[in-house]
Amino acid sequence: MFGGSDTGAHRAAAIGSLITTAKLNRLDPEAYLRRVLERIADHLISHVAELLLWNLPSDAEAAAT
């Protein structure tokens, strides 16, 4: 309804899901996306699961290391 088109609505749903899942995993959504975008160019496709929300340390854990 507010997506402007079916494609826009699907993209809005994907972003909303990403943000909510990041928050549930105690991650700042913006920081998570920044971390992934910094790593993804040099990351092996066979190891892409390492970049999933629940496989990264929380922001508190990342700051402690």
N, C-alpha and C positions, 0 to 999 in steps of 0.2 A: 504494500500500500504506500509506504513512504520511500521505497527504493527507486522510484522513477521508472523502473522496468524490472522484468524478471531477473535479468543479470545483475542489476544493481542490488536487488533484494538478496540474492544469493551471496554476493560479496559482503553486504552488510551483516548477514548472518554469520559468515565465516569470520569476519573481524570480531564480532560480538562473542563468538565462541572462543576465539583465541584469547581475548581479554579476560573473559570469565575463567577459563581454564588456568591462565597465568595467575590470577588472583587466588584461585583455589590451591595452587601449588606454591603459594607465598612468594610469587615473583612479581616484580613491577613489569607490566606488559611492555612499556616503552623500552626499559632496560633489556628485557628478554629479546625483543625484536632487534635492538641494536647489536646485542651479542651474536645473535644468529647471522645477521647480515654481515658482520665483521668476519665471521668464520666460514661462511658457506662457500665462498669462492675457492678456497683451498681445501675444502672438506671432501673426502672420498664419498661417492654416492653409496657405497656399500656400508658406510658408517653413519648414514644420515639419521638413524635412530638416536644417536648420541645428542642430537640437537633438539629432540622433543622436550616439551615443557617439563615433564616429570623426570627426565634424565639429567637435567641441569641442577646444580645446587641452588638453594634459595638465595635471595639477595643477601641475607644475613650471613649465610655460610660463605658465599662468594667474597664478601667484604672481609671475613675473618682470615681468608687465605692470602 
